[in-house]
């Protein structure tokens, strides 16, 4: 069965909301909501196909777009490759040129809509930012909390409270304060034993690769309305992350780092290969920062994660 190549768009309005279209009842996966787009013709680039489809479907002209995520999905009757781009600027007023209902939806509300199964990773990618801050491990509580506060004020939307010295009571106290700082402003990801999950209901959970290896076969420990992430370093761990149905991963180290000087870096080429076969958002980590964000997008990554590159001077 030939895989159908589809160009799809996460279209963001000036207010941050995302445009959804409802599939006609007569279509494959009819009646469900989707991100607009359509088939890539044999002689077309993805960017050209996206521009053509959005002009035909919505009556808009794309002016700014970038790669967001690639998803391969096998339905019982159809195999698809979704080449998804984020469209952040366009001209014209979107309307259902083919009679399809449209709706502008806040990213956090996307979970309330029913999409085809292949769209689940796109929903995650649409809700995630392009930068993931991991807190330094060597700071005392006060400067650590000041730094988180300053980073959020500077626009950081996703924060991992790192636990370099194991899971001790001090980390739990810090987590309580960090939850308060992030409330309504940024998504906090915590680390620790799954026994703590119920104590921090607003936080997501970032698993170590050791936890991933230990628990992947048991399935997802969190409901879909809470973020679940994992640290991955190779194809085997990425496969376990997919098995466990995580929402996103960090893939590291891309380049040599001060934090892990002995770790063998993947390099950009291997990172590209690993991402290509993985159907979830990936943050590249290790020797990367804001200046590598666009390169990360070109590789198919969600964005970049880091400690020093994102930590504000406090």
MOSULRA-V774945 format. One record per backbone hydrogen bond with DSSP energy under -0.5 kcal/mol. CO is the residue of the C=O (numbers start at 1). NH is the residue of the N-H. If there is no record, write none. Layout:
((CO:NH) (CO:NH))
This chain:
((4:6) (4:81) (5:40) (6:8) (6:83) (7:38) (8:85) (9:11) (10:12) (10:87) (11:19) (13:16) (17:13) (18:105) (20:103) (21:23) (21:34) (23:31) (24:27) (27:30) (29:32) (32:23) (33:116) (34:21) (34:36) (36:9) (38:7) (39:41) (41:44) (45:49) (46:50) (47:51) (48:52) (49:53) (50:54) (51:55) (52:56) (53:57) (54:58) (54:59) (54:60) (55:59) (57:97) (57:98) (58:95) (60:62) (61:91) (64:88) (64:89) (66:86) (69:84) (71:82) (73:75) (73:80) (75:78) (78:75) (79:4) (80:73) (81:6) (81:83) (82:71) (82:84) (83:8) (84:68) (84:69) (85:10) (85:87) (86:66) (86:88) (87:12) (89:63) (89:64) (91:61) (92:94) (95:97) (96:99) (101:22) (103:20) (103:105) (105:18) (106:109) (107:110) (109:112) (110:113) (113:115) (114:33) (116:119) (117:120) (119:123) (120:124) (121:125) (122:126) (123:127) (124:127) (124:128) (130:304) (132:306) (133:160) (140:144) (141:145) (142:146) (143:147) (144:148) (145:149) (146:150) (147:151) (148:152) (149:153) (150:154) (151:156) (152:155) (157:187) (158:133) (159:161) (159:189) (160:135) (160:162) (163:166) (166:168) (168:171) (168:172) (169:173) (170:174) (171:175) (172:176) (173:177) (174:178) (175:179) (176:180) (177:181) (178:182) (179:183) (182:185) (182:186) (186:188) (187:159) (188:204) (189:161) (190:206) (193:196) (194:197) (196:199) (196:200) (197:200) (200:203) (204:190) (205:207) (205:229) (207:231) (208:212) (209:213) (210:214) (211:215) (212:216) (215:218) (215:219) (216:219) (223:226) (227:205) (228:247) (228:248) (229:207) (230:232) (230:250) (232:252) (234:238) (235:239) (236:240) (237:241) (238:242) (239:243) (240:244) (241:246) (242:245) (247:281) (248:230) (249:283) (250:232) (251:285) (253:266) (254:267) (258:261) (260:263) (263:265) (266:270) (267:271) (268:272) (269:273) (270:274) (271:275) (272:276) (273:277) (275:278) (281:249) (282:284) (282:302) (282:303) (283:251) (284:305) (285:254) (286:255) (289:292) (290:293) (292:296) (293:297) (294:298) (295:299) (296:301) (297:300) (303:284) (304:132) (305:286) (306:134) (307:310) (307:311) (312:314))
